[in-house]
Amino acid sequence: MHRKPFHFKQFKIYHDKCSMKVGTDGVLLGAWADTSGTTKILDIGTGTGLIAIMLAQRTLKNVIIDAVEIEENAYEQALENRDNCIWKNQINIHHSSIQEYADTTTSNYDLIISNPPFFLTGSKSKDIHRNIARHTQTLTQEDLISSVSQLLSPLGRFALILPVEEGKIFITRANQSNLYCSKITKVKPKINKPFERMLMEFTRVEKKVNFSELVIQHENRNDYTSAYVDLTRGFYTIMS
């Protein structure tokens, strides 16, 4: 069977074993998250390993990245993609739930990042692995917030991406655990479409929220905005 990876400028991602393929959400988050001043990073629910590898590309060689994945096929795929990239010595893949990992590790992190399951309600697929990846049945918002609270360093940052409505709910729940939203970028797929995603950053210190907006495309397909090109040009081969 021919396996076709997704090619980025400096690495490739195989995703044939993963229910959740390479997608815009992961690339957005991996390119958007603030990596400044980080020495230890945690990727929760790494899937293919895409975001962990993107962050390795964006950071110094002494930065250690731990990536946690509960689903076995995705874990094996993340290992494969990690081993194929030039930053493999910086990335550790852990086959575990984040709840178990948070209870057993002694590490604290300057940056925690997650492209989490986000469907709070709605119909589920017959594919159990896809359900784990897309629905909050194995990682509720409350469990994610609790794990981040255990693992985030005092001055650390937590970045994630969610649909707009789920994002609003997450902000309220995070506040209850003393995690405060410091930055929001609302994302719409096209100029004439509604906002569909929120990129969010949280810290332990309450501060004024930095709001911004991002449009991915103009009206025509693949006619990308300059802001989206600037954000992702380090990764997508089609961005010059």
N, C-alpha and C positions, 0 to 999 in steps of 0.2 A: 504494500500500500504506500502510495506516494504521500509524504507529509510535507505540507507547505507552511513554512513559518511566516510570521509577520516581520518584515524587515524594517528596522529603524536605522539611523545613520551609523551608530556605533555598536549595535547588537541586534540579535534577532530573537523573536519569541515564538516558540512552538505552543500552540493552544489546542491541539487535537484531543487531548485527554481531559480538558477542562470544560465544564458546562458553561462557564462564563468566559467568552472569548475576549481578545483584545478589543477595547472599545474606547470611545471618546472620554468617558468619565475618568477612567484610570489615567489616561494621558494628561488630561486637564489637571488632575490632582497632583500627579508626579511632577509636572512642570510648574505648578502654582505655589506649592508649599514653600514656606520660608525655611531654608536650610542654614541660614547664617549662624555661626557660632556653635554648630552642633558637633558633638563627638560620638554620641550614641543615639541611634534612631531605631524605632520599632514600627514595623508594618503589620497591622492587624488584618488577617484574612488576605494573605498575599496573592492567592489564586495562582496565576502563571508566574508570579515573581516580578511582573512588569514594573510596578512602582518601586520596589526595592532596588531594582537594577537602574531605573531612572535616577533615583536618589544617589546611588553610588557614582553615576556619571557626573552628577552635579556637585559632589562634595570632594574633600581632600582624601588622600589615600589612607590617612590614619583614622577615618570615621568608620565605626563599626555599625553594621545594620543587621538587626535581628528581624526575621520575618516569620510569622506564625500562621499556620494553615491547618484546619481541622480535617478537611476532606482529603482522603488518601490519594486519589488520582491527581488532584490539583497539587498536593504536596510533592508527589513524584515529578510532576511537570515543572514545578518551581525549582526543584533540585537540578533537573536537566538544563533549564534555561540559565540558572546560576552558574553551572559548571561550564557552559558554553561562552560565558562573557568574561571580559578581561578584568573584572572587579571581583572575581569569585572568592578571593581571600578575605574580602571585607564583609561578605554576606553569609549569615548563618540562617538556615531554614529549619524551623521547629515544627514537628508534626504534633499539634496539640490544639485544644481549644484555648482561647485567650483567657477564659476563666481559670483553667488549670494552670496555665503559664503564669498568670498574675499571682497565683497563690504559691508558686514554687520558686520563681526566680528572685534573685537578690538585686537585680539591675534596676536602675532608674534611667529615664530617657529624656534627652533635651528636646527631641521631636518624636511625637507619635503620630502616625498617619493611618488612615483607614478609608477604603472604599467599601463600606459595609453593606450587608443585606439591608434592603430598605422598604420592602413592601410590608406595611403593618397589617393590611387587610387585602382582600382580593383573591381571585382564583389561583390555584397552584397547578404547576405542571405535573405530569405523571412521572417525570424524571426527578427522583429524590435528590440527586446531586445538584441539579439546577435549583431545586427548592432551597437547599442549604445555602447556595450562593446568593439567591435573590430575596428570600423571605427571612423575617426576623425570628423564625422558630428556634434556631440554635444560638442566635446572638441577638438578644433584645436590645433596644436602646438603653435600658437600665443597666444591663450587664456590661455593655460597652463602656458606658460612663463610669461604672464602678471599677472596671479594670484600668481605665485610663487614670482614674483618681489614685489607684494604688501605685501606678508605674511612672507617672509623670514627675519630673524633677520640679523643685519649687519655682524655678524660672522658665520651665519648659513650655513648649507649644504643642497643641493637638490640632491636626488638620484633617478634615474629611469633606466628602461631597455627598449630598442627598438631594432628592427632589424637593421642590420649594415647600410644600405643605409638611412633609416629614421633617424637613430642616427646622421649621418654626417650632414644631413639637419638641425636637431635640434640644433646641436652645433653652426652652423652658425647663426641661428636665435636667440639663447640665447645670443651669443656675442653682438648682436645688442641691447640687453636690459641690457647689463653690467652684465650678468651672464656668468661666465667663467668655462670651463671644467677643473677640477683639477685632475681627476682620471678616467681612462678607463680600464675596463677588457673586452677583447673580448672573446666570448664564442663559442666553437664549440661542437656539440653533440657527435662526435666521432673523433678519432685521424686522420682518413683519409677523413674527411668531411671539407667543408669550414666553416669559421666563420659565425654564423647566428645571434648572438645577441651581443649588447654592453651594459654592465653595466656602467653607467656614474654618476659621482659626479660633481656638480657645486657649485661654491662659488661666492661671490661678488668681491673677490680679485683675480686678475689675477696672476697666478703662473705657474711654470713648470708642465706639465701634467705627472702624474705617470701612465705609461702603464704596463699592464700585460695581460696574456692570461690564459684561463681556458678550459680544455678539460673534458667533463663529463664522457665519457666512452672510454674504449679501444675498440678493434674491435668487441668483443663479447657483446651481450646484457646483461645488468646488471653487466658488469665487470667494475665497476666504478674506476676512477683514485683516487689516494690518496688525491689529492688536492680537488676534489669534495666531497669525504668522510669527509675530515677535515672541509670543509665549512658547510656541512649540517648535520653532525652527531648529533647535538643538537636537530634535528627535526624529520628526517626520522627514522621510527622504524627499517628499514632494515640496518641502519648504526650503527655498534657497537661502 
